[in-house]
C-alpha cells in the first residue's frame, strides 16, 4: 500500500460515513476512482433501491475510469440484488486495480475479489481495514456473528446516576447532548428499550431531526422495538401512535399491542432471552441496535456480554446515592471481576461529556 492508497481510501471512508443515515439495510459504502494520483470520481451508496457506491462513481467517471484504480470501503458485490453486481461494473469500466478496505462476509454478495482477479484486475485488500471495520460494524456483525452490533446509550451524572429516586430524569444532560442522541438513533437500524422506560418516560423512540440536519438524501425511521416480558405496556403509549415499524418482544402467551407486531419468545423461564431478540432482529436485516433503556435492561445487556459499544453522556451534576443507578449489576467480590472498557472517543458537547467505550480485552 502506498501513501496515495491510504489517502484515497480515507476519502472513501469519509464518503461512506456521510451516507450512514440512509442506506439501510444496505451498508453505506464509499468509492473513490483515481488515476495518475488524482481523483477522477467519488460517490457513496444511494438510498436503498438506488445504485451502489461503485456504480455511482463509475457513472461520474465515464471513460476516465479506464486504467484507473477504484478504492472501495467494502468488497464490491458479486450478485444480482436490487442492482447489478458492482464487480462486473468495475470490469466493464476497464479499471486496472481495485483497493478494498474490508472483505464482504455476505454469503451471496461476497466473492467480488475472485471475480475481479479472474478478469485480470489487480486487487489489494486491507487498506485502512480497522477504520472500515468500525464504520461497517453493524453490517459485519450481522453476517459474521449472526447478531446485530449493540450500542448501549446511557446518560448519567458525575456520580453515575440516571434519575432521581422518584424517577425524574428530564433533563440530566443539555440540549447539545440530546441532539447528538438523535444522530445516534438515526444511524442505527433499530432503537430498542424496555417496558420500564416506556412506563416511566413514555418515549417516542424515533428520530426527531430531518434529512437536512443529518445531511441525508431521505428520511428514514429505524425499527422501534420494546422488551416487555409480561406485555404490560400501555396501548396508549406515544411510540405506538407514530409512523414506522414497531415490534414488542414478550414471553406472554396472549395479548396484542395496537400497531406493534407482537413477537413471542418463550425462554422456558418466563423471561425474554436477549439472545433470541438479537437473532430475530438479525433475521429482519437489522445490523445495528441502539439500546436506550433503564438500569435493569442495561444491566442484563452488560452482564450478558451483549454490549459491543457503550456511549455515556456525563453531566456535570451530582444526584446523590439515593438516585437510580446506571445499571443493575450483581455485586462483585473482587475488583478484578469488574467489566472493563477502553475509551475509544471522548469529547465535550455543550456542558456535557460524551464517552464512547468498547469492551476491553485486557
Secondary structure as GFF3:
##gff-version 3
##sequence-region A 1 362
A	DSSP	alpha_helix	3	18	.	.	.	ID=ss1
A	DSSP	beta_strand	30	35	.	.	.	ID=ss2
A	DSSP	beta_strand	38	44	.	.	.	ID=ss3
A	DSSP	alpha_helix	53	61	.	.	.	ID=ss4
A	DSSP	three_ten_helix	62	65	.	.	.	ID=ss5
A	DSSP	beta_strand	69	74	.	.	.	ID=ss6
A	DSSP	alpha_helix	86	93	.	.	.	ID=ss7
A	DSSP	beta_strand	97	102	.	.	.	ID=ss8
A	DSSP	alpha_helix	112	118	.	.	.	ID=ss9
A	DSSP	beta_strand	122	125	.	.	.	ID=ss10
A	DSSP	alpha_helix	129	135	.	.	.	ID=ss11
A	DSSP	alpha_helix	137	144	.	.	.	ID=ss12
A	DSSP	beta_strand	149	156	.	.	.	ID=ss13
A	DSSP	beta_strand	161	163	.	.	.	ID=ss14
A	DSSP	alpha_helix	175	186	.	.	.	ID=ss15
A	DSSP	beta_strand	190	194	.	.	.	ID=ss16
A	DSSP	alpha_helix	195	201	.	.	.	ID=ss17
A	DSSP	alpha_helix	211	214	.	.	.	ID=ss18
A	DSSP	beta_strand	223	227	.	.	.	ID=ss19
A	DSSP	three_ten_helix	238	241	.	.	.	ID=ss20
A	DSSP	beta_strand	246	250	.	.	.	ID=ss21
A	DSSP	beta_strand	261	264	.	.	.	ID=ss22
A	DSSP	alpha_helix	274	283	.	.	.	ID=ss23
A	DSSP	beta_strand	288	292	.	.	.	ID=ss24
A	DSSP	alpha_helix	295	303	.	.	.	ID=ss25
A	DSSP	beta_strand	309	314	.	.	.	ID=ss26
A	DSSP	beta_strand	324	325	.	.	.	ID=ss27
A	DSSP	three_ten_helix	335	337	.	.	.	ID=ss28
A	DSSP	beta_strand	341	349	.	.	.	ID=ss29
A	DSSP	beta_strand	352	359	.	.	.	ID=ss30
###
